[in-house]
Amino acid sequence: MRRHRKGQSTVEWALLLSVLVVAVVAASYAFVPGVSKAMKDAGDAMATLYTTGDVARP
């Protein structure tokens, strides 16, 4: 009886871990394009600052 409970809790932890992994993967697909664009914009602004000395103002 005791081994059955141990196996059950192991399965519950495995299910919880798999749900968390799926959530992290889904969040990365949702946020990567926005973060990538923000990093590119920041890099472009830094390149403009270093080459011209002017701060680009929107």
C-alpha positions, 0 to 999 in steps of 0.5 A: 500500500505504501509503495502505491502512494509513493508511485502516485506522488511521483506521477503527480510531480511528473504531471506538474513538471510537464505542465510547467514545461509546456507553459514555459515553452508557450510563454517563450513563443509568445514573448520572444518576438517582442523581446527580440524587437526591443533588443534590436531597437536598443542596438540600433539606438546605440549604433546611432549614438556611437556613430553620430553622437546624436541621441535619436528621439522618436 
